[in-house]
């Protein structure tokens, strides 16, 4: 999969301990392979722990604490799969603040699996989402700069959709 529009972009991977390790590694490999820059933004300082399906997985170093993260420091936001970490993020005011900031600025966002639940907590009606019928494919929803994938597979079609979002943004910026 060619993801050339992601090259050089800085992605905030917003997590709390308990994110799905397999999905996280897949996203990480796809983005690093595309030449993107990844920053783990977490509630925890120092490191955060993944969940490997049956127990705690590896620890990953955090680049930025969620409480001090600003949307302007990144090009896009990704919330990877993992019900355990999403339940924690749902209750975190800083997580919702950061998500709202990305939405307000029309910046690219990828919500994966359980991460899609966070959107229901954004209390601003301007950000209610209807699936774009042209972007609806196998539970892949694309609406402007928002990509959501509820049923996950190994193909990572959500990264291809995110690549297209950046391509569209580049066209808009060139036209302006």
Secondary structure, 3 states (H helix, E strand, C coil): CCCHHHCCCEEEEEECCCEEHHHHHHHHHHHHHCCCEEEEEECCCCEEEEECCCCEEEEEECCEEHHHCCHHHCCEEEECCCHHHHHHHHCCHHHHHHHHHHHHCCCEEEEEHHHHHHHHHCCCHHHCCCCCCCCCECCEEEECCEEEECCCCCCCHHHHHHHHHHHHHHHHHHHC
